[in-house]
Amino acid sequence: MSMPTPTPSPFGSPVPSTTVTIMNFAFSPQVIAVHAGDTVTWTNQDADAHTVTFDSDGTGSTPLDTGKTFQHIFAAPGTFTYHCSIHNSMTGEVVVT
């Protein structure tokens, strides 16, 4: 049985990871790959507050101050894009298989 192929990403190849660092007004890595059921943790290491806001429905974190984290469990396969609602140029993507 073959796994579904994720939609090609405009951001580049996904990096296997369950952690994302928010630093220098960017999500790093910008694109990650996880398995259904995995929990992803974002940690803000910037002096400014940032959010993790999912493009599909606007849900996500409250503003994260320095050192604060946000976790989300990805239950189903798909491609999930997100951004910082405070700094809209900050974008990222989670590819779930």
N, C-alpha and C positions, 0 to 999 in steps of 0.2 A: 504494500500500500504506500503510495507516494504522498509526501506532505504537500499542502498547497503552496504555491509560489507567491510570496508577498508582492504587492504592487511595487514597481521600481520607484526608488526614492529620489527626489530631486536633491537630496542632501549628500548622497554618496553611499558607500557600502556600510551596512550596520556593523557595529563592534559588539561582540558578546560581552554583556555587562549587566549587573543589577544595581549599579550605583552611577549617579550622575552628579558631577560637581558643578556648582554655579559659581563662576569666577570670571572677572574681567568682562562682565556683561555678556556672558556666553554660557551655554550648556555644554559640558564636556564629559564624555563624547556627545556630539550633536545627534548622532543616530546610533541607537543600541538595538541589539537583538536579544530577546528573551523567549522563554517557553511559556505556554499557557499555564497559569497558576503561580508564576513567579511574582515576587514583590520587588518593585523598583524603589530605590530611595534616592531622593534629591537632597543635597546638602548645600546651603548657601554659604560661600566663603567670601562673598563680596561685602563691602562696608554698607552698600545700599540694599534695601529690601527688594525681593523679587517674588514672583508667583510662578506656579506651574499650572497653566490653564489649558484644558483640552479643547481643541478647535471644534470638535464634534458637538459639544453641548455646553461649553463654558464652565464645566465643573472643574474642580482641582483644589489647589491650596489657597489658604489665606496668605497675605504677605509674609514672607519668611525673612526675619532679621538675620544678621550674621550668626552663623553656627547652628541655625535651626534647620530641621529636616521635614520632609514630606514623603510619605510612602503611599504607593498605590499598587494594588494587586491586579494583574492583567489576567482575567479569567478565560478569555476566548482569543483565538487567533485573529490577527488583523494588523493593520497599520494605523497607529495612533499618533497624530501630530499634535503639538502643543506649543505654547508661547508664554512669555511673561506678559501679563496684562498691564504692567506698569511700563515696561520697555518693549513695545511690540516688535522691535527688530530682533529680539532674542527668540529663536525658534529651535525646536527639536522634534525628534520622532522616535517612537518605540515600535519595532517590528516584532510581533508575537507570532510564534509558530507552534 
